[in-house]
Amino acid sequence: MRATKVVDISAKCPTLLAMKWDPMPDLYAPYLRTRIRKGRGVGEGAQYAPWLRVRDVPSRGTSSSVTGIVVGRAFQLLSELEATYFFLCEREQNTVDLREQWPILEIDETLQLSKQLGVRHPYRRGYPDPFTIDFIITSDTVDGRQYRAASIKSKDEAKNPAVRQRLAVEYLWCRAHGIPWTLVDTSHFNKILLGNLRFLRSWFRHRYEPDPALTIRFVETFLKIYRRNVPLEALIVSMEKSLRISESTALDTFRYCSWRKEIPIALSRRVALNLPLTLRGTGVFA
């Protein structure tokens, strides 16, 4: 019979204040300290580093590393569903921080919850590894700064009993700490939505610098000249002539205004230069 490895999790309890783990490595079990010293899972904003990176997780070619708009660092997105949700969160004007693959470093608590629920706790090299929450989102609201947790799973994964048991550990831990937790409905996430978000977001990749005065003029003029059956490319040419700006500036201004929802495009329909553009004012994809 193979000998069972004795797991030593003796360490001082890490401190969780305002949804940020204490960065002192000595507060954690010895086998976690190497990653803590590298900043993995601790900090916030540009100083945060995710517990898991793209290269740490087997992928079917759907993972990606993306530079953030709200927070200027490389984000590790482990699936197209995660990328879609990340982009949707970035479009929300009150989002001030996003932290992906956020670890629950209170290992003793998740071990206890796992035992209570009959869930197999994750292990790595013989030691218990933290549960990771797909996203912690920080928002500025009229009631002050708020935090929420979000888990991203496909429809099939969300129905899988084993997956739901692991999610129950996340949920109960978050509830115990007063953190709102959501299993995101990804049923409307598809390649059209993701492609549209990437198309709009390319204003940032092109290093476009928004001009507030031009933005106002652009939105007003675009909504006046818009026609349902006119290809987007023709609309952009009309904007170029009307505002006397370059074609590239007109296109990136359109992308920026649409990204900020000032031009209410329907993201459920494919957005492309050679296709007519559909506008809508409200709804999931607005």
Backbone hydrogen bonds, N-H to C=O, Kabsch-Sander energy under -0.5 kcal/mol:
donor,donor_aa,acceptor,acceptor_aa,energy
8,D,6,V,-0.6
9,I,7,V,-0.8
12,K,26,D,-0.7
17,L,15,T,-0.7
17,L,20,K,-1.9
20,K,17,L,-0.7
22,D,15,T,-1.5
27,L,24,M,-1.7
28,Y,25,P,-2.0
32,L,29,A,-2.2
33,R,29,A,-0.7
33,R,30,P,-1.0
36,I,32,L,-1.9
37,R,33,R,-2.7
38,K,34,T,-1.0
39,G,36,I,-2.0
40,R,35,R,-2.4
41,G,49,A,-4.1
42,V,39,G,-1.0
43,G,21,W,-0.7
47,Q,44,E,-1.5
48,Y,45,G,-1.4
49,A,39,G,-1.0
49,A,42,V,-0.7
51,W,101,Q,-2.1
56,D,53,R,-1.7
57,V,53,R,-0.6
57,V,54,V,-1.2
64,S,77,L,-2.9
66,V,75,F,-2.1
68,G,73,R,-2.4
73,R,71,V,-2.1
75,F,66,V,-3.4
75,F,73,R,-0.5
77,L,64,S,-2.8
77,L,75,F,-0.8
78,L,76,Q,-0.6
83,A,79,S,-2.0
84,T,80,E,-2.4
85,Y,81,L,-2.3
86,F,82,E,-2.7
87,F,83,A,-2.4
88,L,84,T,-2.2
89,C,85,Y,-2.4
90,E,86,F,-2.3
91,R,87,F,-1.4
92,E,88,L,-0.6
92,E,89,C,-1.1
95,T,92,E,-1.6
96,V,138,T,-2.8
97,D,138,T,-1.4
99,R,136,I,-2.2
101,Q,134,D,-1.7
102,W,133,I,-2.5
104,I,131,F,-2.9
105,L,103,P,-1.0
107,I,105,L,-1.9
109,E,106,E,-0.7
110,T,106,E,-1.8
111,L,107,I,-2.5
112,Q,108,D,-1.8
113,L,109,E,-2.6
114,S,110,T,-2.5
115,K,111,L,-2.1
116,Q,112,Q,-2.3
117,L,113,L,-2.2
118,G,114,S,-1.1
119,V,114,S,-2.9
121,H,119,V,-0.7
124,R,127,Y,-3.3
127,Y,124,R,-1.7
129,D,122,P,-2.4
133,I,102,W,-3.3
135,F,150,A,-1.8
136,I,99,R,-2.2
137,I,148,R,-2.7
138,T,97,D,-2.7
139,S,146,Q,-2.8
140,D,94,N,-2.5
141,T,139,S,-0.6
141,T,144,G,-1.6
144,G,141,T,-2.0
146,Q,139,S,-2.9
148,R,137,I,-1.7
149,A,180,P,-3.5
150,A,135,F,-2.6
151,S,182,T,-2.7
153,K,151,S,-0.6
158,A,154,S,-2.7
159,K,155,K,-0.9
159,K,156,D,-0.6
160,N,156,D,-0.7
160,N,157,E,-1.1
164,R,160,N,-2.7
165,Q,161,P,-1.9
166,R,162,A,-1.7
167,L,163,V,-2.5
168,A,164,R,-1.6
169,V,165,Q,-1.1
170,E,166,R,-1.5
171,Y,167,L,-2.8
172,L,168,A,-2.6
173,W,169,V,-2.3
174,C,170,E,-2.7
175,R,171,Y,-2.8
176,A,172,L,-2.1
177,H,173,W,-1.1
177,H,174,C,-0.5
178,G,175,R,-1.3
179,I,174,C,-2.9
182,T,149,A,-1.8
184,V,151,S,-2.2
184,V,182,T,-0.8
186,T,184,V,-0.9
189,F,186,T,-1.7
194,L,190,N,-2.4
195,G,191,K,-2.7
196,N,192,I,-2.5
197,L,193,L,-2.3
198,R,194,L,-2.3
199,F,195,G,-2.3
200,L,196,N,-2.6
201,R,197,L,-2.5
202,S,198,R,-0.8
202,S,199,F,-0.7
203,W,200,L,-1.4
204,F,201,R,-1.8
205,R,201,R,-0.9
206,H,202,S,-2.2
207,R,204,F,-1.7
208,Y,203,W,-2.4
215,T,211,D,-2.9
216,I,212,P,-1.9
217,R,213,A,-2.1
218,F,214,L,-3.1
219,V,215,T,-2.4
220,E,216,I,-2.1
221,T,217,R,-2.5
222,F,218,F,-3.1
223,L,219,V,-2.3
224,K,220,E,-0.9
225,I,221,T,-2.1
226,Y,222,F,-1.6
230,V,227,R,-1.3
232,L,272,A,-0.6
232,L,275,L,-2.4
233,E,273,L,-2.7
234,A,231,P,-0.6
235,L,231,P,-1.7
236,I,232,L,-2.5
237,V,233,E,-2.0
238,S,234,A,-2.1
239,M,235,L,-2.1
240,E,236,I,-2.4
241,K,237,V,-2.0
242,S,238,S,-2.7
243,L,239,M,-2.5
244,R,240,E,-0.8
245,I,240,E,-1.5
250,A,246,S,-2.5
251,L,247,E,-2.5
252,D,248,S,-2.4
253,T,249,T,-2.3
254,F,250,A,-2.1
255,R,251,L,-2.4
256,Y,252,D,-2.6
257,C,253,T,-2.8
258,S,254,F,-2.4
259,W,255,R,-2.7
260,R,256,Y,-2.1
261,K,258,S,-1.5
262,E,257,C,-2.3
263,I,257,C,-1.3
265,I,263,I,-1.9
266,A,278,T,-2.8
267,L,265,I,-0.8
267,L,285,F,-0.8
269,R,266,A,-1.3
272,A,270,R,-0.6
275,L,272,A,-1.6
277,L,230,V,-0.9
280,R,264,P,-3.8
286,A,283,G,-1.3
